[in-house]
Amino acid sequence: MNSIAFVPARAGSERVKNKNILKLGGRPLLSYTIILAKKSKLFDKIICITDSKKYLKIAKQYGADNFELRPKKISGSKSSDIEWIKWALKRCEKDKINFKYFAILRPTNPFRTIKMLKKAYNLLSKEKIHSVRGVELTPIHPGKIWSIKKNLLSPLINKNIKGTPWHSCQYAALPDYYSQNASLEFCRKDNIKKFNTFSGKKIAPLLTKEYEGFDINYKIDIDYAKKIFKKKSKNI
C-alpha cells in the first residue's frame, strides 16, 4: 500500500447539528468525500473516523472501510486532530495496514476535485516536503485584525506602507496572506514520529480556486452550498 485516506466525521458538531450527514442533492454530505476519494484511485483504503454508529453505517454504505468507533475522550469539540490521527495510525498498525502517505479529507467540503487530490499526491511523492495543505487567499487580511487591550484597539500586525498603517491600506496594496481551508491535507506517515505533528515542517501549498476550499460550518453555509450544487449541476 502507498496511501490511504482518513475521513474524520465527528457526530457532536455544535454550530450545525449532524452537519456531516446533512442532505445535499439528496445524499448525505459524508458521501461526497468518500465517493470522490474512491474515484480518484489514489487510495488503497478510505477509512471513516467517527464516534457515531449511524455515521459508520452511512460511510460503509458508500464504500468506506471502518474501524470501531473513535473513543469519546478524543471526540470532543476541543479535541485536536493529532489525537485521532495517532489513534488511527495505531489501529492501522494493529491491522497491519502499511502505507507511506495519508490524506485527511473532511466531509464538510463537498466541492473538492480529483484533480486537486492528484496534484497534492504528486507534490508529496516527488518533492522533498513533509505535507501538502489546501490554502486560499485570506478574505480578511491579518493587517486588518485587532485585539482589545485595556478597552483600546491594538493591531495584530503593526506594519506600514510608506508611513500608512496596514489597517488603513487598501487590500490590494497589502502583501498576500493565505488561510487554510477544509479541502485537504496530504501527509507523510513518518511525520508523527519525526516531528510529533502530522504536517511536519516543510508544508507545500495547494492553492484552491473558487469553491474548492468551501467548508460548511454554519447554517448559512448550507444554503450557499445548495446554491453552488444547483449551479454546478446545471453545468454538467
Helices and strands as residue ranges (DSSP letters): E 3-8, G 19-21, E 23-24, E 27-28, H 29-40, E 45-49, H 53-61, E 65-66, G 72-74, H 81-94, E 101-104, H 114-126, E 131-137, G 142-144, E 146-149, E 152-155, E 160-161, E 164-165, G 166-168, G 171-173, E 178-188, H 191-195, E 203-207, H 219-235
